[in-house]
Amino acid sequence: MINDLPKCITECECNLFTDDTILYAQSQLQKDIDNLMMCLDMNRLHVNAFISSCMVLSTRHTLRDINITINDDSVNVDNDG
């Protein structure tokens, strides 16, 4: 199942590691997170939003507030780059 996760992702790049998954996005990150959650729910797998995080890399003039959620729980977003 874990090796099929990239098939749930339509907008982002996905890298799988031993116990981590990293999504790289220029836009539409929340859309792919929602798609990923549906795939995981169908397979009775869960993600803990409280230990998940998001890092934003951007130039200062394009940096804006980003809100990411997993099943209605906010994810920690690091805007410090």
Backbone as a chain_set.jsonl record, in Angstrom:
{"seq": "MINDLPKCITECECNLFTDDTILYAQSQLQKDIDNLMMCLDMNRLHVNAFISSCMVLSTRHTLRDINITINDDSVNVDNDG", "coords": {"N": [[0.82, -1.197, 0.0], [1.866, 1.34, 0.83], [3.727, 1.927, -1.159], [2.033, 2.61, -3.192], [1.16, 5.153, -2.664], [2.116, 7.485, -4.143], [0.412, 7.4, -6.357], [-1.93, 8.531, -5.504], [-1.454, 11.17, -5.492], [-1.69, 14.14, -7.305], [-0.786, 16.69, -7.997], [1.613, 17.268, -6.72], [5.121, 16.453, -6.115], [6.258, 13.354, -4.889], [8.098, 11.769, -2.399], [9.132, 8.777, -0.975], [10.244, 7.474, 2.083], [11.813, 5.398, 4.577], [10.186, 5.641, 6.984], [8.831, 7.964, 6.482], [7.1, 10.382, 4.476], [7.471, 12.682, 1.911], [6.145, 15.551, 0.48], [6.489, 17.617, -2.297], [5.652, 20.784, -3.378], [4.473, 23.312, -5.603], [2.133, 24.542, -5.75], [-1.278, 23.869, -4.809], [-1.026, 22.106, -2.636], [-2.701, 21.478, -0.431], [-4.851, 20.261, -1.713], [-3.709, 17.849, -2.656], [-2.976, 16.722, -0.21], [-5.494, 16.259, 0.876], [-6.422, 14.367, -1.004], [-4.589, 12.33, -0.505], [-5.261, 11.691, 2.158], [-7.793, 10.561, 1.774], [-7.113, 8.221, 0.343], [-5.54, 6.925, 2.272], [-7.428, 6.619, 4.334], [-9.207, 4.809, 3.126], [-7.695, 2.558, 3.25], [-7.478, 2.142, 5.887], [-5.485, 3.521, 7.287], [-3.717, 6.032, 9.14], [-2.8, 9.485, 9.674], [-0.955, 11.455, 11.854], [-1.642, 14.616, 12.558], [-0.522, 16.287, 14.408], [2.154, 15.676, 14.711], [3.07, 16.087, 12.248], [4.543, 18.215, 9.739], [5.094, 21.271, 7.886], [7.177, 22.895, 5.63], [7.89, 26.028, 4.357], [9.371, 27.35, 1.576], [10.467, 30.236, 0.166], [10.796, 33.364, -1.601], [11.187, 36.447, 0.122], [9.354, 38.454, -0.74], [7.25, 37.012, -1.792], [6.299, 35.426, 0.176], [3.697, 34.204, 2.132], [0.974, 33.772, 4.477], [0.258, 30.433, 5.171], [-2.081, 27.908, 5.496], [-2.346, 24.665, 6.428], [-4.117, 21.659, 6.629], [-4.864, 18.504, 8.136], [-7.291, 16.273, 8.026], [-9.012, 18.202, 9.245], [-7.397, 19.11, 11.325], [-4.886, 21.392, 12.234], [-1.686, 21.743, 10.708], [1.679, 22.116, 11.692], [3.318, 24.88, 10.392], [6.278, 26.008, 9.073], [7.423, 29.025, 8.422], [9.791, 30.311, 8.371], [11.841, 29.593, 6.709]], "CA": [[0.0, 0.0, 0.0], [2.667, 2.551, 0.932], [4.33, 2.204, -2.464], [0.991, 3.146, -4.07], [0.813, 6.524, -2.275], [2.279, 8.489, -5.207], [-0.721, 7.354, -7.283], [-2.982, 9.383, -4.939], [-0.978, 12.542, -5.611], [-1.847, 14.602, -8.689], [-0.161, 17.991, -8.225], [2.896, 17.373, -6.019], [6.118, 15.38, -6.184], [6.184, 12.555, -3.672], [9.244, 10.904, -2.098], [8.88, 7.873, 0.144], [11.398, 7.028, 2.834], [11.484, 4.283, 5.456], [9.008, 5.933, 7.802], [8.395, 9.324, 6.174], [6.715, 10.732, 3.115], [7.659, 14.107, 1.673], [5.485, 16.104, -0.698], [7.046, 18.875, -2.782], [4.58, 21.427, -4.133], [4.516, 24.735, -5.939], [0.758, 24.968, -5.454], [-2.233, 22.763, -4.643], [-0.592, 21.146, -1.615], [-3.847, 21.024, 0.365], [-5.627, 19.341, -2.55], [-3.068, 16.539, -2.634], [-3.08, 16.18, 1.146], [-6.853, 15.728, 0.984], [-6.449, 13.128, -1.797], [-3.796, 11.35, 0.231], [-6.038, 11.269, 3.322], [-8.842, 9.653, 1.297], [-6.465, 6.933, 0.048], [-5.146, 6.306, 3.533], [-8.646, 6.209, 5.04], [-9.734, 3.606, 2.477], [-6.839, 1.448, 3.675], [-7.487, 2.172, 7.352], [-4.236, 4.087, 7.785], [-3.951, 7.366, 9.677], [-1.68, 10.406, 9.809], [-1.07, 12.299, 13.028], [-1.384, 15.998, 12.162], [0.224, 16.995, 15.447], [3.584, 15.45, 14.539], [3.373, 16.411, 10.849], [4.945, 19.61, 9.595], [5.212, 21.813, 6.541], [8.185, 23.941, 5.529], [7.666, 26.895, 3.209], [10.571, 27.989, 1.029], [9.984, 31.272, -0.73], [11.45, 34.659, -1.456], [10.461, 37.271, 1.1], [8.236, 39.219, -1.303], [6.14, 36.135, -2.148], [5.918, 34.653, 1.345], [2.387, 34.542, 2.677], [0.51, 32.791, 5.456], [-0.262, 29.204, 4.586], [-2.749, 27.043, 6.455], [-2.446, 23.291, 5.965], [-4.837, 20.82, 7.584], [-5.028, 17.071, 7.926], [-8.554, 15.899, 8.68], [-9.454, 19.37, 10.023], [-6.401, 19.493, 12.335], [-3.837, 22.219, 11.653], [-0.319, 21.227, 10.651], [2.694, 23.13, 11.975], [3.922, 25.444, 9.18], [7.484, 26.784, 9.336], [7.593, 30.055, 7.383], [11.064, 31.002, 8.558], [12.719, 29.246, 5.59]], "C": [[0.867, 1.267, 0.0], [3.294, 2.913, -0.409], [3.324, 2.745, -3.473], [0.633, 4.592, -3.747], [1.032, 7.549, -3.383], [1.146, 8.498, -6.235], [-1.878, 8.227, -6.802], [-2.681, 10.864, -5.146], [-1.057, 12.983, -7.068], [-1.049, 15.864, -8.996], [1.268, 18.086, -7.694], [3.845, 16.254, -6.434], [6.055, 14.643, -4.857], [7.429, 11.693, -3.549], [8.919, 10.085, -0.866], [10.203, 7.454, 0.763], [10.937, 5.93, 3.792], [10.227, 4.539, 6.27], [8.491, 7.348, 7.596], [7.958, 9.425, 4.722], [6.875, 12.235, 2.99], [6.937, 14.488, 0.391], [6.141, 17.43, -1.033], [5.987, 19.522, -3.664], [4.923, 22.866, -4.446], [3.152, 25.362, -5.701], [-0.074, 23.711, -5.221], [-1.818, 21.718, -3.612], [-1.787, 20.605, -0.836], [-4.7, 20.033, -0.418], [-5.023, 17.937, -2.51], [-3.064, 15.919, -1.24], [-4.463, 15.574, 1.347], [-6.996, 14.421, 0.206], [-5.72, 11.998, -1.068], [-4.572, 10.815, 1.433], [-7.156, 10.318, 2.915], [-8.27, 8.268, 1.005], [-6.087, 6.198, 1.327], [-6.358, 5.812, 4.317], [-9.236, 4.934, 4.446], [-8.948, 2.366, 2.896], [-6.661, 1.382, 5.188], [-6.141, 2.576, 7.948], [-4.489, 5.531, 8.197], [-2.65, 8.16, 9.758], [-1.95, 11.269, 11.036], [-0.669, 13.724, 12.645], [-0.494, 16.721, 13.169], [1.729, 16.736, 15.386], [4.009, 15.655, 13.083], [3.775, 17.869, 10.763], [5.083, 19.97, 8.127], [6.263, 22.917, 6.571], [7.94, 24.711, 4.243], [8.985, 27.549, 2.814], [10.111, 28.981, -0.026], [10.867, 32.503, -0.601], [10.588, 35.507, -0.539], [9.237, 37.977, 0.493], [7.069, 38.333, -1.737], [5.651, 35.296, -0.976], [4.573, 35.142, 1.876], [1.993, 33.484, 3.695], [-0.122, 31.606, 4.739], [-0.863, 28.375, 5.711], [-2.928, 25.675, 5.821], [-3.169, 22.49, 7.039], [-4.801, 19.365, 7.145], [-6.252, 16.665, 8.733], [-9.011, 16.961, 9.673], [-8.536, 19.762, 11.176], [-5.289, 20.274, 11.652], [-2.47, 21.547, 11.747], [0.621, 22.383, 10.949], [3.349, 23.579, 10.664], [5.081, 26.328, 9.587], [7.693, 27.749, 8.181], [8.933, 30.763, 7.482], [12.044, 30.731, 7.431], [14.117, 29.266, 6.03]], "O": [[0.602, 2.182, -0.78], [3.379, 4.092, -0.753], [3.72, 3.285, -4.506], [-0.131, 5.207, -4.491], [0.185, 8.426, -3.553], [0.943, 9.504, -6.915], [-2.723, 8.625, -7.605], [-3.562, 11.709, -4.991], [-0.558, 12.296, -7.96], [-0.671, 16.084, -10.147], [2.051, 18.906, -8.175], [3.436, 15.251, -7.019], [5.823, 15.255, -3.814], [7.782, 10.968, -4.479], [8.487, 10.618, 0.156], [11.157, 7.123, 0.06], [9.757, 5.58, 3.795], [9.298, 3.732, 6.246], [7.783, 7.876, 8.453], [8.39, 8.656, 3.864], [6.456, 12.981, 3.875], [7.091, 13.84, -0.644], [6.329, 18.273, -0.157], [5.479, 18.892, -4.591], [5.577, 23.552, -3.66], [3.039, 26.567, -5.479], [0.414, 22.6, -5.429], [-2.223, 20.56, -3.712], [-1.877, 19.4, -0.605], [-5.214, 19.071, 0.152], [-5.744, 16.952, -2.349], [-3.14, 14.697, -1.115], [-4.591, 14.494, 1.924], [-7.614, 13.474, 0.691], [-6.188, 10.86, -1.03], [-4.545, 9.614, 1.7], [-7.442, 9.363, 3.637], [-8.867, 7.256, 1.373], [-6.294, 4.99, 1.444], [-6.331, 4.725, 4.894], [-9.714, 4.072, 5.184], [-9.48, 1.256, 2.893], [-5.805, 0.659, 5.697], [-5.715, 2.046, 8.974], [-5.384, 6.181, 7.657], [-1.561, 7.601, 9.89], [-3.066, 11.756, 11.221], [0.511, 14.003, 12.432], [0.209, 17.666, 12.811], [2.504, 17.505, 15.955], [5.165, 15.426, 12.729], [3.395, 18.672, 11.614], [5.175, 19.108, 7.253], [6.235, 23.779, 7.45], [7.8, 24.122, 3.172], [9.629, 28.216, 3.623], [9.447, 28.61, -0.994], [11.591, 32.665, 0.382], [9.379, 35.292, -0.445], [8.2, 38.084, 1.147], [5.992, 38.854, -2.025], [4.693, 34.536, -1.116], [4.352, 36.342, 2.043], [2.61, 32.421, 3.765], [-0.929, 31.766, 3.823], [-0.234, 28.166, 6.748], [-3.589, 25.544, 4.79], [-2.868, 22.625, 8.225], [-4.721, 19.045, 5.959], [-6.246, 16.708, 9.964], [-9.357, 16.646, 10.811], [-8.872, 20.67, 11.937], [-4.8, 19.863, 10.6], [-2.149, 20.877, 12.729], [0.385, 23.507, 10.508], [3.871, 22.753, 9.915], [4.909, 27.28, 10.348], [8.092, 27.343, 7.089], [9.183, 31.719, 6.748], [12.967, 31.513, 7.202], [15.018, 29.0, 5.235]]}, "num_chains": 1, "name": "protein.A"}
